[in-house]
Amino acid sequence: MTVPDLRETNLFKPIKVGNVDLTTRVTFAPTTRTRATDDFVPSQLQLQYYGDRSENNGGLIITEATFVSKQGGLYENVPGIWSERQAKAWRTITDKVHHNNTAISVQLWNLGRVASPKLAKEHGLKLLGPSAIYENEASEKAAQEAGIEIQAATIEDIENFKKEYVVAAKLATEVAGFDFIEVHSAHGYLFDQFLQGKGVNERTDQYGGTIENRARFLLEVIDLLIDTVGAEKLAIRLSPWADVQGSGGVNGDPHPIVLYGYVLSELEKRAHQGNRLAYVSIVEPRVNGVTDVSDEEAVEKGIANNDFILDIWKGVVVRSGAYLSSPGYPNLIKDVNANDRTLIGAGRFWTSNPDLVQRLKNGQKLTPYDRSTFYLDTNYGYNTWREYGDDTVVSEDDPESKKTPVALA
């Protein structure tokens, strides 16, 4: 695929996000890659990964989703940030990224009802969701096999969740040195679960029923984090059109424009009160979880676009979703030039192109990614990709590929 000349687009114009000046609007979107240690500590593999992708960059890297607590997870080999040890390991990474004059945001994650039942049982945790409703029959079977049962989060559980986000936010900014923290409220994870209705959140208390009630938990956490780190260091991710892991998408109740329009209106209200978030990260309807959605399929399903978000939210946005999949990148060029407040996120192609910013700037061909290597626990398909002009192919049997995660702290 030949890359068009993007140097004259807004993609390579500077922009201020929060209090941080960026020299490019190419953004590393959060992508889970399971290269932390077995005890959820960032590793030397991640140091190389983020370090390489911050060289000759100058933009924003958003890390893979990172657990705020054990109760907020767990998935194998995914990093956390609930302890000083984890935060110090992350600090090694943020120092490297900052040395390369690139900014970095950590995405804070709580899985809710879609956490691994097996790991929850092994670690003596509860399997919690807004209501005691499994995602599907397969998740119910997995819970039964693990000897654990889903429970509706109590008010005490919800208060504990809030405290965990505050602790993680402090560790992220004060110890780990992140420029921003991004609250993961997309793709059917905990906050998105609370936003949903029937089949996900069927609570009858102050956290269920009306849109205002379903959004209450998320907005309470946002307010706590504004008080903790400041709005200029805080961000959020939303996926209005996704219908994965129980999220309703276009068939949600109410329609996603109504549901997420309320959340965005509340964020904009806070901005008018002097607390504008650094950015809002949004997933484009061209992507549904890990699956691309064609324009024809979107029309058939009645999926609209994210223009409504820009009508409500007047701050910086990060737009991610298959921007590099179409020859000539027409959607990227259209969206980044539509205004002076849009960053463009990429994830999959950044895995296979560590020098992505320079390739886009110089009109160089991109290396196709290999999804089969995304979630391995070795270095293969992670730090074995090469920069433009280096045609070295690293095999799965190469000693470099066989490296496994070692904790940075």
Secondary structure, 3 states (H helix, E strand, C coil): CCCCCCCCCHHHCCEEECCEEECCCEEECCCCCCCCCCCCCCEHHHHHHHHHHHCCCCCEEEEEEEECCCCCCCCCCCCECCCHHHHHHHHHHHHHHHHCCCEEEEEEECCHHHCCHHHHHHCCCCEEECCCCCCCHHHHHHHHHHCCCEEECCHHHHHHHHHHHHHHHHHHHHHCCCCEEEEECCCCCHHHHHHCCCCCCCCCCCCCCCHHHHHHHHHHHHHHHHHHHCHHHEEEEECCCCCCCCCCHHHCCCCHHHHHHHHHHHHHHHHHCCCCCCEEEEECCCEECCEECCHHHHHHHCCCCCHHHHHHCCCCEEEECCCCCCCCCHHHHHHHCCCCCEEEEECHHHHHCCCHHHHHHHCCCCCCCCHHHCCCCCCCCCCCCCCCCCCCCCCCCCCCCCCCCCECC
